[in-house]
């Protein structure tokens, strides 16, 4: 047998095998591209539905909006010590009953909330203002109600955390430690005419104090 013919036949068979493999390879790559496209679309749609605002500070007002592409906002708060939590929401252009408020723990487990829509201004107090929320990380969600496309607009949110004055605290040695951003409910009486509080600064900075 002619050796050149044998080589040519072998090359043709090898080429044929490659030809049968290439379509399968293209099919597999096509499936992978489709899977990646679906994943990207899912992530895109998820980002349209919600906006994570990240950690916010106490006693600071933040502005946001509910839109057809952003149906709820999530805010994260961190309590370094137990305190009484208060959430205040005012409307910019949101209509009444347009949103609900939910409080979740660090495991995203529902704890409490507004139990439906509300009018503005709205104030939520954890435990009706009588119970300290334990130290830890929590999330506050502002969610559009019932997916109604008319429930859109701007709003403002402010989160406060307060603690009761711990007495005696009328000397430097007994001064009450406070976290930044917390409000303390204190009093001065004819018997106890002084109240001392202290903060721990980890770096140089300004310490504003407001009496309300």
C-alpha positions in Angstrom: 0.0 0.0 0.0 1.2 3.5 -0.8 2.5 5.1 2.3 1.4 8.6 1.2 -2.2 7.3 0.7 -2.1 5.7 4.2 -0.9 9.1 5.7 -3.6 10.9 3.7 -6.3 8.6 4.9 -5.2 8.9 8.5 -5.1 12.6 8.3 -8.6 12.7 6.8 -9.9 10.4 9.6 -8.3 12.7 12.2 -9.7 15.7 10.5 -13.1 14.1 10.5 -13.0 13.3 14.2 -12.0 17.0 14.9 -14.9 18.1 12.7 -17.3 16.0 14.7 -15.9 17.3 18.0 -15.9 21.0 17.1 -19.8 21.4 16.9 -20.1 19.8 20.3 -17.5 22.2 21.7 -19.4 25.2 20.2 -22.6 23.9 21.7 -21.0 23.6 25.2 -19.6 27.1 24.8 -23.0 28.4 23.7 -24.7 26.9 26.8 -22.1 28.5 29.0 -22.7 31.9 27.3 -26.4 31.6 27.8 -25.9 30.6 31.5 -23.7 33.7 32.0 -26.2 35.9 30.3 -29.0 34.6 32.5 -26.9 35.2 35.6 -26.0 38.7 34.6 -29.6 39.5 33.9 -30.7 38.1 37.3 -28.1 40.3 39.0 -29.1 43.3 37.0 -32.8 42.8 37.8 -32.0 42.3 41.5 -30.1 45.5 41.6 -33.0 47.3 40.0 -35.4 46.1 42.7 -33.3 47.2 45.7 -30.6 49.6 46.8 -28.3 48.8 49.7 -27.5 52.1 51.4 -24.9 50.5 53.7 -24.2 51.6 57.3 -25.7 54.9 58.4 -25.0 57.1 61.4 -27.4 58.0 64.2 -29.0 61.5 64.5 -28.3 62.1 60.7 -31.0 62.7 58.1 -30.7 60.8 54.8 -32.7 61.3 51.6 -33.6 58.7 49.1 -36.4 57.7 46.7 -38.7 54.9 45.7 -38.9 54.4 41.9 -40.1 51.7 39.5 -36.5 50.5 39.3 -35.8 50.8 43.0 -38.7 49.4 45.1 -37.0 49.3 48.5 -34.0 50.6 50.4 -32.0 48.9 53.0 -30.0 50.7 55.7 -27.6 49.1 58.2 -27.2 50.3 61.8 -24.7 49.2 64.4 -25.5 49.6 68.1 -22.2 49.3 70.2 -24.3 49.1 73.3 -28.1 48.6 74.1 -30.3 51.6 73.5 -33.8 52.7 72.6 -34.3 52.8 68.8 -36.3 55.5 67.0 -36.9 55.8 63.3 -38.3 59.0 61.8 -39.6 59.1 58.2 -40.8 62.2 56.4 -42.1 62.5 52.9 -40.6 64.5 50.1 -43.0 63.5 47.3 -44.1 60.0 48.5 -47.9 59.7 48.8 -49.4 58.5 52.1 -49.3 54.7 52.7 -46.8 54.3 49.9 -44.2 52.3 51.9 -43.7 50.0 54.9 -40.8 49.9 57.3 -39.2 46.6 58.5 -36.6 46.0 61.2 -34.4 42.9 60.7 -31.5 41.5 62.7 -28.0 40.6 61.4 -29.4 37.3 60.1 -32.0 39.1 58.0 -34.7 37.8 60.3 -37.8 40.0 60.6 -38.1 41.5 64.1 -40.7 44.2 63.9 -42.0 47.0 61.7 -44.8 49.4 60.8 -47.4 46.6 60.1 -48.5 48.2 56.9 -48.4 51.6 55.3 -48.4 54.9 57.2 -49.0 58.6 56.8 -46.2 61.2 57.1 -44.4 62.1 59.3 -44.0 58.7 60.8 -42.2 57.7 63.9 -41.3 54.1 64.9 -40.1 53.3 68.4 -38.8 49.8 69.1 -40.8 48.3 72.0 -42.9 51.5 72.1 -39.9 53.3 73.4 -39.8 51.3 76.6 -37.4 48.5 75.6 -33.7 48.7 74.8 -32.6 47.1 71.6 -29.6 44.8 72.4 -26.2 45.8 71.0 -25.5 44.4 67.5 -26.0 45.0 63.8 -29.5 45.6 62.4 -31.1 46.4 59.0 -34.0 48.9 58.3 -35.9 48.3 55.1 -38.2 50.9 53.4 -40.4 48.9 51.0 -42.9 49.9 48.4 -46.3 48.6 49.3 -48.1 46.1 47.1 -45.9 46.8 44.1 -48.3 49.7 43.1 -46.5 51.7 40.4 -48.0 54.9 41.7 -46.3 54.5 45.0 -43.1 56.4 44.0 -41.4 59.5 45.3 -38.7 60.9 47.6 -38.5 60.6 51.4 -36.2 61.4 54.3 -35.1 59.0 57.1 -33.4 59.6 60.5 -32.5 57.0 63.0 -31.8 57.8 66.6 -30.7 55.7 69.6 -31.0 56.9 73.1 -30.0 55.7 76.6 -31.1 56.6 80.1 -28.8 58.4 82.4 -27.0 56.2 84.8 -26.5 57.7 88.2 -24.4 58.5 90.1 -22.4 60.2 87.3 -21.5 63.5 89.0 -17.7 62.9 89.1 -15.0 62.1 86.6 -14.6 58.6 88.1 -18.4 57.9 87.7 -18.9 59.6 84.3 -21.2 57.6 82.0 -19.7 56.2 78.9 -21.7 57.1 75.7 -21.3 55.8 72.1 -21.1 58.4 69.3 -24.4 59.4 67.9 -26.4 58.3 71.0 -28.8 60.6 72.8 -28.9 60.5 76.6 -32.0 61.3 78.5 -30.6 63.1 81.6 -31.9 65.4 84.2 -30.6 68.0 86.7 -32.3 68.2 90.1 -31.8 70.3 93.3 -30.2 67.3 94.9 -28.2 66.0 92.0 -27.0 69.1 90.2 -24.3 67.6 87.9 -24.1 64.9 85.2 -20.9 63.8 83.6 -20.4 61.8 80.4 -17.4 60.5 78.6 -16.5 59.4 75.1 -13.6 57.4 73.8 -11.8 58.8 70.8 -9.7 56.4 68.7 -8.3 59.3 66.7 -8.2 63.1 66.8 -11.4 64.8 65.8 -14.2 67.2 66.7 -16.8 66.3 69.3 -20.0 68.3 68.8 -22.5 68.3 71.8 -26.1 69.4 71.4 -28.6 70.1 74.2 -32.2 69.3 73.1 
